[in-house]
């Protein structure tokens, strides 16, 4: 987790208009000192144009995650964090194939503002 936790520029991909967890994750990362951009694919938003971008947090259905991971690959981002239920074997295999560091877990539980890994 240390590799991804040290990244300062994040995108959180989820439904920020309907999913309160997505909003909480954005707020939490900001409270940890991160620069965060909220991205809602269902509203046509993408990762393109977010600079700098070092890490992407997924709070979406794994089927939608495939398109987002393709964007991650195109942009050269090397760190992704999947919230519980957001990952799949296909996403894990794609991360491995493209040498993308993958972490699975809950940011709200595993990353704290006072953590020495930040």
N, CA, C and O atoms as a DFTB+ gen file, in Angstrom:
472 C
 N C O
     1  1       0.824      -1.201       0.000
     2  2       0.000       0.000       0.000
     3  2       0.858       1.251       0.000
     4  3       0.421       2.291      -0.493
     5  1       2.061       1.182       0.536
     6  2       2.895       2.380       0.635
     7  2       3.138       3.051      -0.708
     8  3       3.133       4.279      -0.799
     9  1       3.353       2.244      -1.765
    10  2       3.624       2.827      -3.088
    11  2       2.492       3.740      -3.542
    12  3       2.736       4.848      -4.019
    13  1       1.282       3.286      -3.396
    14  2       0.142       4.080      -3.867
    15  2      -0.212       5.174      -2.862
    16  3      -0.622       6.265      -3.259
    17  1      -0.062       4.901      -1.592
    18  2      -0.429       5.885      -0.562
    19  2       0.424       7.148      -0.656
    20  3      -0.025       8.226      -0.267
    21  1       1.634       7.027      -1.162
    22  2       2.510       8.196      -1.287
    23  2       2.174       9.085      -2.474
    24  3       2.683      10.202      -2.564
    25  1       1.339       8.622      -3.374
    26  2       0.957       9.428      -4.544
    27  2       0.107      10.605      -4.089
    28  3      -0.745      10.464      -3.213
    29  1       0.344      11.759      -4.686
    30  2      -0.328      12.990      -4.247
    31  2      -1.482      13.414      -5.145
    32  3      -2.356      14.157      -4.699
    33  1      -1.510      12.965      -6.396
    34  2      -2.508      13.427      -7.369
    35  2      -3.377      12.248      -7.805
    36  3      -2.919      11.340      -8.498
    37  1      -4.655      12.287      -7.378
    38  2      -5.581      11.169      -7.543
    39  2      -6.806      11.563      -8.367
    40  3      -7.199      12.728      -8.423
    41  1      -7.389      10.552      -9.000
    42  2      -8.744      10.649      -9.536
    43  2      -9.555       9.571      -8.830
    44  3      -9.083       8.450      -8.646
    45  1     -10.775       9.915      -8.436
    46  2     -11.694       8.948      -7.852
    47  2     -12.816       8.765      -8.859
    48  3     -13.559       9.702      -9.154
    49  1     -12.936       7.537      -9.389
    50  2     -13.908       7.244     -10.431
    51  2     -15.099       6.523      -9.810
    52  3     -14.967       5.421      -9.278
    53  1     -16.260       7.161      -9.887
    54  2     -17.477       6.590      -9.333
    55  2     -18.660       7.462      -9.700
    56  3     -18.522       8.419     -10.462
    57  1     -19.803       7.139      -9.169
    58  2     -20.991       7.953      -9.407
    59  2     -21.114       8.958      -8.259
    60  3     -21.761       8.690      -7.246
    61  1     -20.490      10.099      -8.437
    62  2     -20.413      11.105      -7.376
    63  2     -21.743      11.806      -7.124
    64  3     -21.872      12.560      -6.159
    65  1     -22.725      11.565      -7.976
    66  2     -24.040      12.189      -7.811
    67  2     -25.009      11.289      -7.051
    68  3     -26.004      11.766      -6.504
    69  1     -24.719       9.977      -7.017
    70  2     -25.639       9.037      -6.378
    71  2     -24.998       8.154      -5.319
    72  3     -25.710       7.554      -4.514
    73  1     -23.684       8.059      -5.298
    74  2     -23.006       7.161      -4.378
    75  2     -22.298       7.964      -3.287
    76  3     -21.255       8.565      -3.549
    77  1     -22.844       7.986      -2.073
    78  2     -22.217       8.769      -1.007
    79  2     -20.818       8.276      -0.657
    80  3     -20.008       9.051      -0.149
    81  1     -20.518       7.015      -0.915
    82  2     -19.171       6.511      -0.631
    83  2     -18.147       7.189      -1.534
    84  3     -17.042       7.499      -1.088
    85  1     -18.490       7.418      -2.773
    86  2     -17.569       8.097      -3.692
    87  2     -17.245       9.497      -3.172
    88  3     -16.093       9.929      -3.217
    89  1     -18.249      10.191      -2.687
    90  2     -18.049      11.537      -2.129
    91  2     -17.169      11.461      -0.882
    92  3     -16.278      12.289      -0.693
    93  1     -17.422      10.470      -0.041
    94  2     -16.628      10.302       1.184
    95  2     -15.170       9.999       0.870
    96  3     -14.275      10.499       1.550
    97  1     -14.922       9.184      -0.153
    98  2     -13.546       8.857      -0.523
    99  2     -12.817      10.104      -1.025
   100  3     -11.662      10.330      -0.664
   101  1     -13.470      10.906      -1.843
   102  2     -12.859      12.162      -2.310
   103  2     -12.505      13.038      -1.114
   104  3     -11.378      13.524      -1.014
   105  1     -13.451      13.241      -0.214
   106  2     -13.207      14.077       0.968
   107  2     -12.082      13.508       1.826
   108  3     -11.231      14.248       2.318
   109  1     -12.087      12.193       2.000
   110  2     -11.067      11.541       2.831
   111  2      -9.666      11.732       2.237
   112  3      -8.729      12.087       2.952
   113  1      -9.531      11.498       0.939
   114  2      -8.225      11.679       0.306
   115  2      -7.762      13.133       0.412
   116  3      -6.581      13.397       0.638
   117  1      -8.680      14.057       0.251
   118  2      -8.312      15.479       0.409
   119  2      -7.855      15.759       1.836
   120  3      -6.910      16.519       2.047
   121  1      -8.520      15.150       2.817
   122  2      -8.111      15.310       4.213
   123  2      -6.751      14.681       4.489
   124  3      -6.081      15.037       5.459
   125  1      -6.344      13.743       3.631
   126  2      -5.018      13.127       3.721
   127  2      -3.972      13.959       2.968
   128  3      -2.816      13.550       2.859
   129  1      -4.371      15.107       2.457
   130  2      -3.436      16.000       1.781
   131  2      -3.280      15.755       0.291
   132  3      -2.365      16.293      -0.332
   133  1      -4.162      14.948      -0.290
   134  2      -4.067      14.643      -1.714
   135  2      -4.837      15.670      -2.548
   136  3      -5.804      16.268      -2.076
   137  1      -4.398      15.865      -3.784
   138  2      -5.159      16.614      -4.774
   139  2      -6.036      15.582      -5.472
   140  3      -5.530      14.589      -5.994
   141  1      -7.352      15.810      -5.484
   142  2      -8.283      14.784      -5.973
   143  2      -9.245      15.378      -6.995
   144  3      -9.786      16.468      -6.807
   145  1      -9.446      14.635      -8.083
   146  2     -10.445      14.972      -9.088
   147  2     -11.502      13.879      -9.094
   148  3     -11.179      12.698      -9.225
   149  1     -12.760      14.268      -8.953
   150  2     -13.878      13.326      -9.018
   151  2     -14.264      13.127     -10.482
   152  3     -14.427      14.096     -11.224
   153  1     -14.409      11.866     -10.892
   154  2     -14.759      11.534     -12.272
   155  2     -15.991      10.623     -12.248
   156  3     -15.991       9.586     -11.585
   157  1     -17.036      11.018     -12.977
   158  2     -18.270      10.235     -13.062
   159  2     -18.467       9.784     -14.508
   160  3     -18.957      10.550     -15.337
   161  1     -18.080       8.525     -14.813
   162  2     -18.211       8.034     -16.192
   163  2     -19.637       8.097     -16.743
   164  3     -19.821       8.330     -17.937
   165  1     -20.643       7.893     -15.897
   166  2     -22.030       7.915     -16.386
   167  2     -22.446       9.307     -16.861
   168  3     -23.463       9.449     -17.541
   169  1     -21.679      10.322     -16.515
   170  2     -21.927      11.687     -16.989
   171  2     -20.999      12.055     -18.147
   172  3     -20.908      13.219     -18.538
   173  1     -20.306      11.040     -18.692
   174  2     -19.416      11.274     -19.827
   175  2     -18.037      11.757     -19.442
   176  3     -17.247      12.107     -20.318
   177  1     -17.722      11.789     -18.160
   178  2     -16.414      12.271     -17.714
   179  2     -15.363      11.173     -17.872
   180  3     -15.655       9.988     -17.706
   181  1     -14.134      11.588     -18.197
   182  2     -13.021      10.659     -18.372
   183  2     -11.812      11.172     -17.593
   184  3     -11.839      12.248     -16.996
   185  1     -10.768      10.376     -17.619
   186  2      -9.510      10.755     -16.961
   187  2      -8.680      11.702     -17.823
   188  3      -7.764      12.357     -17.326
   189  1      -8.997      11.772     -19.092
   190  2      -8.202      12.591     -20.005
   191  2      -8.252      14.052     -19.595
   192  3      -9.312      14.594     -19.283
   193  1      -7.092      14.671     -19.602
   194  2      -6.995      16.084     -19.253
   195  2      -6.680      16.337     -17.790
   196  3      -6.442      17.483     -17.408
   197  1      -6.673      15.306     -16.961
   198  2      -6.317      15.481     -15.547
   199  2      -4.804      15.378     -15.438
   200  3      -4.226      14.318     -15.676
   201  1      -4.178      16.467     -15.082
   202  2      -2.720      16.493     -14.952
   203  2      -2.324      17.302     -13.733
   204  3      -2.911      18.354     -13.480
   205  1      -1.348      16.843     -12.977
   206  2      -0.780      15.507     -13.071
   207  2      -1.754      14.475     -12.495
   208  3      -2.664      14.819     -11.741
   209  1      -1.553      13.228     -12.856
   210  2      -2.377      12.134     -12.352
   211  2      -1.466      10.965     -12.037
   212  3      -0.817      10.411     -12.924
   213  1      -1.425      10.593     -10.755
   214  2      -0.530       9.519     -10.315
   215  2      -1.252       8.247      -9.890
   216  3      -0.679       7.160      -9.960
   217  1      -2.510       8.369      -9.448
   218  2      -3.236       7.205      -8.938
   219  2      -4.722       7.367      -9.228
   220  3      -5.250       8.479      -9.247
   221  1      -5.391       6.225      -9.456
   222  2      -6.821       6.238      -9.729
   223  2      -7.502       5.270      -8.773
   224  3      -7.098       4.115      -8.646
   225  1      -8.543       5.758      -8.103
   226  2      -9.350       4.946      -7.202
   227  2     -10.644       4.585      -7.917
   228  3     -11.338       5.461      -8.432
   229  1     -10.968       3.301      -7.950
   230  2     -12.155       2.795      -8.632
   231  2     -13.259       2.491      -7.618
   232  3     -13.066       1.698      -6.697
   233  1     -14.418       3.131      -7.799
   234  2     -15.617       2.832      -7.008
   235  2     -16.747       2.616      -8.012
   236  3     -17.789       3.268      -7.946
   237  1     -16.522       1.700      -8.930
   238  2     -17.465       1.460     -10.022
   239  2     -17.574      -0.037     -10.294
   240  3     -16.751      -0.833      -9.841
   241  1     -18.597      -0.391     -11.034
   242  2     -18.784      -1.762     -11.472
   243  2     -17.573      -2.180     -12.304
   244  3     -17.111      -1.408     -13.144
   245  1     -17.055      -3.382     -12.086
   246  2     -15.890      -3.832     -12.858
   247  2     -16.080      -3.793     -14.371
   248  3     -15.104      -3.633     -15.103
   249  1     -17.309      -3.936     -14.855
   250  2     -17.554      -3.865     -16.303
   251  2     -17.211      -2.464     -16.815
   252  3     -16.582      -2.325     -17.865
   253  1     -17.614      -1.440     -16.090
   254  2     -17.269      -0.057     -16.446
   255  2     -15.776       0.181     -16.211
   256  3     -15.133       0.955     -16.920
   257  1     -15.248      -0.498     -15.209
   258  2     -13.833      -0.354     -14.873
   259  2     -12.897      -0.705     -16.003
   260  3     -11.788      -0.176     -16.073
   261  1     -13.320      -1.590     -16.893
   262  2     -12.474      -1.970     -18.026
   263  2     -12.173      -0.753     -18.895
   264  3     -11.026      -0.536     -19.284
   265  1     -13.194       0.039     -19.198
   266  2     -12.988       1.255     -19.999
   267  2     -12.082       2.243     -19.270
   268  3     -11.212       2.862     -19.882
   269  1     -12.285       2.389     -17.973
   270  2     -11.464       3.324     -17.191
   271  2     -10.014       2.830     -17.136
   272  3      -9.084       3.627     -17.254
   273  1      -9.822       1.527     -16.959
   274  2      -8.457       1.007     -16.922
   275  2      -7.771       1.187     -18.275
   276  3      -6.558       1.388     -18.324
   277  1      -8.518       1.121     -19.364
   278  2      -7.930       1.425     -20.671
   279  2      -7.423       2.861     -20.711
   280  3      -6.363       3.125     -21.278
   281  1      -8.165       3.789     -20.120
   282  2      -7.715       5.185     -20.043
   283  2      -6.457       5.292     -19.185
   284  3      -5.518       6.005     -19.540
   285  1      -6.440       4.581     -18.051
   286  2      -5.270       4.567     -17.164
   287  2      -4.041       4.130     -17.962
   288  3      -2.980       4.748     -17.874
   289  1      -4.196       3.072     -18.731
   290  2      -3.095       2.540     -19.535
   291  2      -2.636       3.563     -20.572
   292  3      -1.437       3.793     -20.733
   293  1      -3.585       4.174     -21.273
   294  2      -3.253       5.172     -22.299
   295  2      -2.512       6.363     -21.714
   296  3      -1.621       6.922     -22.354
   297  1      -2.882       6.752     -20.496
   298  2      -2.280       7.922     -19.861
   299  2      -0.970       7.603     -19.138
   300  3      -0.266       8.511     -18.695
   301  1      -0.648       6.329     -19.021
   302  2       0.604       5.944     -18.375
   303  2       0.564       5.985     -16.855
   304  3       1.616       6.009     -16.216
   305  1      -0.617       5.993     -16.265
   306  2      -0.738       5.967     -14.805
   307  2      -0.351       4.568     -14.332
   308  3      -0.766       3.573     -14.928
   309  1       0.432       4.489     -13.277
   310  2       0.975       3.198     -12.837
   311  2       0.455       2.719     -11.485
   312  3       0.951       1.725     -10.957
   313  1      -0.549       3.416     -10.908
   314  2      -1.056       3.026      -9.596
   315  2      -2.579       3.108      -9.582
   316  3      -3.156       4.152      -9.888
   317  1      -3.233       1.986      -9.222
   318  2      -4.685       1.969      -9.104
   319  2      -5.088       1.330      -7.775
   320  3      -4.408       0.447      -7.253
   321  1      -6.211       1.805      -7.249
   322  2      -6.765       1.293      -5.999
   323  2      -8.220       0.938      -6.281
   324  3      -9.000       1.781      -6.725
   325  1      -8.576      -0.309      -6.022
   326  2      -9.945      -0.767      -6.227
   327  2     -10.638      -0.893      -4.878
   328  3     -10.175      -1.616      -3.996
   329  1     -11.754      -0.182      -4.726
   330  2     -12.591      -0.333      -3.547
   331  2     -13.240      -1.723      -3.595
   332  3     -13.325      -2.319      -4.669
   333  1     -13.695      -2.243      -2.462
   334  2     -14.333      -3.563      -2.460
   335  2     -15.457      -3.659      -3.498
   336  3     -16.332      -2.796      -3.568
   337  1     -15.410      -4.722      -4.297
   338  2     -16.425      -4.972      -5.316
   339  2     -16.139      -4.334      -6.661
   340  3     -16.873      -4.569      -7.621
   341  1     -15.089      -3.533      -6.752
   342  2     -14.806      -2.818      -8.001
   343  2     -13.815      -3.547      -8.907
   344  3     -13.616      -3.140     -10.051
   345  1     -13.196      -4.609      -8.417
   346  2     -12.180      -5.301      -9.208
   347  2     -12.722      -6.626      -9.752
   348  3     -13.741      -7.139      -9.290
   349  1     -12.025      -7.151     -10.727
   350  2     -12.373      -8.439     -11.329
   351  2     -11.078      -9.104     -11.783
   352  3     -10.023      -8.470     -11.823
   353  1     -11.170     -10.377     -12.121
   354  2      -9.993     -11.081     -12.634
   355  2      -9.471     -10.413     -13.903
   356  3      -8.261     -10.306     -14.100
   357  1     -10.381      -9.967     -14.756
   358  2      -9.965      -9.302     -15.995
   359  2      -9.177      -8.021     -15.708
   360  3      -8.182      -7.742     -16.378
   361  1      -9.613      -7.255     -14.729
   362  2      -8.902      -6.025     -14.371
   363  2      -7.537      -6.350     -13.753
   364  3      -6.544      -5.687     -14.052
   365  1      -7.492      -7.368     -12.893
   366  2      -6.214      -7.773     -12.297
   367  2      -5.223      -8.193     -13.385
   368  3      -4.058      -7.795     -13.362
   369  1      -5.697      -8.999     -14.334
   370  2      -4.831      -9.463     -15.423
   371  2      -4.334      -8.300     -16.277
   372  3      -3.172      -8.280     -16.683
   373  1      -5.205      -7.334     -16.552
   374  2      -4.811      -6.183     -17.359
   375  2      -3.770      -5.336     -16.620
   376  3      -2.817      -4.850     -17.230
   377  1      -3.950      -5.162     -15.321
   378  2      -2.954      -4.413     -14.537
   379  2      -1.595      -5.109     -14.601
   380  3      -0.564      -4.469     -14.809
   381  1      -1.613      -6.419     -14.421
   382  2      -0.362      -7.181     -14.475
   383  2       0.287      -7.047     -15.849
   384  3       1.493      -6.826     -15.949
   385  1      -0.508      -7.181     -16.901
   386  2      -0.002      -7.095     -18.277
   387  2       0.647      -5.745     -18.558
   388  3       1.645      -5.670     -19.275
   389  1       0.081      -4.673     -17.991
   390  2       0.572      -3.315     -18.263
   391  2       1.465      -2.771     -17.148
   392  3       1.757      -1.576     -17.107
   393  1       1.894      -3.651     -16.248
   394  2       2.796      -3.281     -15.153
   395  2       2.233      -2.123     -14.321
   396  3       2.937      -1.163     -14.005
   397  1       0.954      -2.239     -13.977
   398  2       0.282      -1.244     -13.145
   399  2       0.166      -1.804     -11.735
   400  3      -0.336      -2.910     -11.536
   401  1       0.630      -1.039     -10.767
   402  2       0.545      -1.432      -9.368
   403  2      -0.913      -1.389      -8.922
   404  3      -1.573      -0.359      -9.053
   405  1      -1.417      -2.507      -8.396
   406  2      -2.822      -2.638      -8.033
   407  2      -2.944      -2.861      -6.535
   408  3      -2.206      -3.654      -5.950
   409  1      -3.886      -2.153      -5.921
   410  2      -4.190      -2.372      -4.511
   411  2      -5.693      -2.521      -4.377
   412  3      -6.453      -1.784      -5.005
   413  1      -6.126      -3.470      -3.561
   414  2      -7.544      -3.680      -3.304
   415  2      -7.815      -3.484      -1.823
   416  3      -7.147      -4.077      -0.976
   417  1      -8.804      -2.645      -1.516
   418  2      -9.175      -2.392      -0.137
   419  2      -9.977      -1.120      -0.032
   420  3     -10.265      -0.475      -1.041
   421  1     -10.335      -0.759       1.161
   422  2     -11.137       0.440       1.390
   423  2     -10.251       1.596       1.843
   424  3      -9.645       1.543       2.913
   425  1     -10.185       2.627       1.029
   426  2      -9.392       3.816       1.365
   427  2      -9.816       4.386       2.719
   428  3      -8.975       4.819       3.507
   429  1     -11.110       4.384       2.980
   430  2     -11.620       4.973       4.222
   431  2     -11.110       4.238       5.457
   432  3     -10.969       4.838       6.523
   433  1     -10.837       2.966       5.321
   434  2     -10.364       2.166       6.443
   435  2      -8.829       2.098       6.482
   436  3      -8.230       2.162       7.555
   437  1      -8.214       1.971       5.332
   438  2      -6.805       1.657       5.280
   439  2      -5.861       2.843       5.148
   440  3      -4.657       2.689       5.354
   441  1      -6.365       4.003       4.816
   442  2      -5.510       5.178       4.665
   443  2      -6.026       6.265       5.594
   444  3      -7.170       6.707       5.483
   445  1      -5.172       6.684       6.502
   446  2      -5.597       7.729       7.433
   447  2      -4.710       8.952       7.302
   448  3      -3.556       8.853       6.886
   449  1      -5.250      10.096       7.656
   450  2      -4.510      11.355       7.549
   451  2      -3.242      11.331       8.392
   452  3      -2.262      11.991       8.049
   453  1      -3.246      10.589       9.475
   454  2      -2.082      10.515      10.354
   455  2      -1.146       9.371      10.040
   456  3      -0.188       9.144      10.778
   457  1      -1.396       8.641       8.961
   458  2      -0.596       7.469       8.640
   459  2       0.819       7.844       8.249
   460  3       1.039       8.816       7.528
   461  1       1.765       7.074       8.725
   462  2       3.169       7.330       8.383
   463  2       3.481       6.954       6.945
   464  3       4.540       7.317       6.432
   465  1       2.577       6.231       6.280
   466  2       2.826       5.822       4.898
   467  2       2.437       6.884       3.890
   468  3       2.610       6.681       2.688
   469  1       1.919       8.007       4.347
   470  2       1.483       9.049       3.419
   471  2       2.600       9.977       3.084
   472  3       2.411      10.918       2.313
